[in-house]
Amino acid sequence: MTGVSVGGVGVITGWGCGVDAWPEDAKLAARDRVVVTAATPRLDGERFRRATRECLLGVVAVQASLDDAGITRDVIAGSRTALLYVTAAAYGSSNRAFIEAGEPGSTGALHFPYTAPCAVAAEVTIEYGLRGTYVTLIGGAAVTLEALAWAGRLLAERACERALVLAVETFAECADLFARDRRLLQRPLTEAAACALLVAGNRRIDVGAAGQVSDLTARAARRVGETLACGPLLALALGRATGKDPWTVTGRWRGRTTALVEA
């Protein structure tokens, strides 16, 4: 086996945990809300007391993927698990906290803004004992497809035995800024964290141009809302839950639509 398959997908959104928590129509369910906020996970430990919301959501999403795969965390510990993390907006909150740190009543968990891109991946690697390849990618849904294809190549080359493709998007702390981009982003903006556990299989994947958004991706977006980088992973979860081909997901970012194709 020189390709890839989906071992499990964990999803947390502003609607709750798992696909079953999604409404049929996010716009109707959101009513007048611009942002559907995800509940902040409560995790034990001094380290998590200081962690940002996106870090907590990322850690919980990884655990949800392990639960879906039916494996324990000791299986992924060590040097043979790769981690690929994608986000477009989840550093907005920490960057804003840093910028406004001098104002009365403002606080931030990060002391330097350039540490933000490392924070989620660092918390996940510490929590699960990961010592394999990891990379952080900044961008929306099309970039998540690049991460999935990259994970597929790592598996095909036997550079890892499994790969976690994780995406986290938070919007609440910068809701006023996102409100200015009504023409660029669909409504509602739904906070989400999603993680796909990829393992060796028979499917060889790459990324190619797509003329339109796939039905599976459109269905996930209709039910959840705009989730930027999380979109393809939510579509993977929906495909897995409904028996549809999960590899038909597409991603759109800055006018570019891409799809997973056979390598």
Beta strands, then each sheet from edge to edge (+ up, - down):
strand 1: 3-13
strand 2: 16-17
strand 3: 35-36
strand 4: 81-87
strand 5: 134-138
strand 6: 162-169
strand 7: 189-190
strand 8: 192-201
strand 9: 205-209
strand 10: 250-253
strand 11: 256-262
sheet 1: 2+ 1- 8+ 6- 4- 5-
sheet 2: 3+ 7+
sheet 3: 9+ 11- 10+
end
